[in-house]
Amino acid sequence: MEGSFMKALFFGVVAEDLIFPYPEVPEGERQTTRAIVEKVERFLEDEVDSIKIDAEGELGEPIVRRLAELGLFGLKIPQEYGGAGLSMTGHARVMQSIASFDPSIAALLTAHECGLSPILLFGDDEQKKRYLPRLATGEMTAAFALAEDGSGSDSGMMRTFAELTEDGKTYVVNGAKKWVTNGREADLITVFARTSRAEVGSKPRMATLLVERGPGVSTDERVETLGIRGVPVSHLELEDVRVPIENLVSKPGKGFGVAMEVFSMARLGLSASMVGQSRTLLNGAIERVSSRRSFGRAIAEFPIIKDKIARMMADSYAMSSMTYLTAGLVDQRVEDYSLESAICRVAGSEALWRIVDESLSVAAGSGYAKPFEFERRLRDARSMFVIESTNEILRCFVALAGMQGPGKRLEGVVASMREPVKGFGLLREFAVRKVKEALRRERMSRAHPALSREAVIFEAATEELAQGVERALREHGKEISEMQYVQMRVANVAIDLYALAACIARTSSAIERRGEEGARREIDLTTMFATAAQSRMRRNLQALEHNDDELRKRIAARAYTDRGYPFDVI
């Protein structure tokens, strides 16, 4: 299926056929997934001691062996290669359950899946036959090595180099990789290396290589991390590592595209993991406020506490709705879901952080003490801000990738204005479109009538986003890539719009199945989220025109000059 819901939205187009009806798991797979979830949850409940894992900083061999026995290393691998062959939705639901018990286990499986995904997505038949069966059973585990010192999000700074031997049969790889999750334990490491020499200002031709542990491959001691301490993170050294040409995935120069596709898929698993963590925190908070008493009654009765729980519920519902909407898009074979998955990753990590913060608040002193679960959950939640890129980088990606289509169209219009005879057709199309935009707004016609207010909020903000994007592109042109304040605000609006669309689609399906009263909880959560999102979107859209950006940049520049905070009272 072609199209991207969010990329269409940047044009002001509501591609509602992509999100209505809200995707459902087919009954056959529903039963399969439920059986896996029940089996996994019994294992986690009976055999996993998360306090011990956190204290000792490792999962331990017995846990890893049990993960293999349960088939969890092969969730995404097709059955023909010995895996479970789950859909993206089924996979997300299993990852949700795992992370709800212990995010370290979910992180280990995510790292393994990132390492094998290039084979799954781009590998040839021989590579799949050679590696996937062993990766499915856990006989081999995998890791993913992209980041380097000084080249986290900037692939142009990559220094790891793969040189093809004269006979064209072998790559010789030299370099170092940072922050490799499962790097110390993995038998197979997907390494990204440049095949062109490093030159200032030049983008590397990047290759994807399957590197088996062997001569020249070494890792240092594990990095001590703040959270998800059970999963090993280390730095990787590659010295004259010989990799046969048969272990090249895709083609030389295609490595960046391979990495981005892997990230798009991995971010959905991470988002499902955050849904699971949020659910555990919310359940714990509700239990806490129901049992803790003050002034002769449970603190759950106080309006301030009710407000906290309501906000946590609305955040959780929106996070879950967009995660499983996006998983459904992948299962429907939508070609491009890169924006949607990035949005899920950003929104999920920030919603989880708000939820863990409120959970600690209602837990009071117990939230600060180590024997209780809340402080560990806070440390685990913080890691979600940096896995698979930072939220700042992802916001820039969402904004720039979303604006790319409108930018190209605008460039075509400007070029046509320079040569009006040649460009008459494009100019006519542009004029007709502007007249249509002035006369009518794009509608979300498939939303249930009970959600008409929420649909109008969505429609109005969509129109304003498209107009704001066009104004920004006209004002800044190609310099838009440097306008990070604009990017941040555009991305924030896009994130709220996608979350709101997901809530409306999911709740509409709930109403159609159970009626308005039967779906009252979903309606209330969607209404609450829509009201909060409307306020945020208004602020961000208004700030595109009226802001204090230059003042903020001056303050930061002065702080850099002063090398810190310069004020004192003595």
Summary of the structure (lengths in Angstrom):
residues: 570
radius of gyration: 24.9
end to end distance: 67.0
largest distance: 82.6
contacts: 1969
relative contact order: 0.10
helix: 65%
strand: 10%
